[in-house]
């Protein structure tokens, strides 16, 4: 097996820990992406309800979900207009 001069081979527990860290990182990324997608779905559903029957309570929930979406994905550029511009 190829090794770098002066560098010992990794121990089995080090390999196991590295695999565990990679798995945890991948799983966390998957959870965050899934939570972001669920948040966007909730925003769209609530916005559809709000368009049918404008309600301040729904509007507040939508804004809070938009903050959550931006927390989960800082690159989120979602912008919802609540009032028609004349």
Buried (B, 14 or more C-beta within 10 A) or exposed (E): EEEEEEEEEEEEEEEEEEEEEEEEEEEEEEEEEEBBEBBBEBBBEBBEBBEEEEEEEBBEBBEEBBEBBBEBBEEBEEEBEEEEEE
